[in-house]
Amino acid sequence: MIDANTPVLDNHMHLDPDHGRGIDAVEDFARLGGTHLLVVNKPSWYLGVEAEDGEDFRPVFERTLEVVEAASDVLDGRAWPILGVHPGLVSRLVDERGYAPDDARDIMQGGIDLAAEYVASGDALALKSGRPHYEVDDAVWAASNEVMRHAFDHGGSLECAVQLHTEASESMPDVAAWAEDAGLPAHRVVKHYAAGRLEGPTPSVMSEKDRLETAAERGEPFLMETDFVDDPDRPGAVLGPKTVPRRVRWLRETGHEEAVRIAHIETPERVYGIDTVATLSDA
Ligand SMILES: [Zn+2]
């Protein structure tokens, strides 16, 4: 345990109870002092879903809701689902399945529409979208930006946060402006896999010491994540589920008490409207 009153949130993790460790990974997280999780659905094709329309994403989202419920049972706090469409799907649709970029866009926007229904009903906390982190041609880039802006439209009308998977960057003024145009305040856009600093959206910082040190010393809102993928075929691909609680302990030992409060209490409230203190059980 860190201590009984300190919430510890991993802002971006995947759980795959069918192929990976599932709840076993949550137990590791909790044992080290982790209390809250934002669980992002795995990319649809990892679950064997070759989407042809938005409705095809339903089993992917349903499986995520199930594992989130099981995770909440294990945690002193709770887990919430974040649902959406992985931006890498555009390449799978265009390059491997022969769709035109516009048609790929429509399929992906359909998936975002379905995810938005889960947010509207209160079953999901936020949306996930973005654009490829690798080089793509202009038509695919344009289609991807349209998908992301579609997610911002829902975020604006539902007043929910949107997590993004994007290219590496420390300044995203275009993305922030698009969100604001859609009525979504830029700080409710979260760039996952972020460095320690970012202008525009809120950074969800990968929990490596150097990135965290930068974020902590900056004093601005930030979140912490591992992007644990729970994929037995990619064991070393990202950080493990114990990393965020370990790094919280390290931040406190190195005098960054305030940064821990920012990342695990203030910023979750500011971005998602969640109260990580009130949702801590007394157990
Ligand atoms: Zn991820």
Residues whose N, C-alpha, C, O or C-beta is under 5 A from the ligand:
A	BS01	ZN	D227
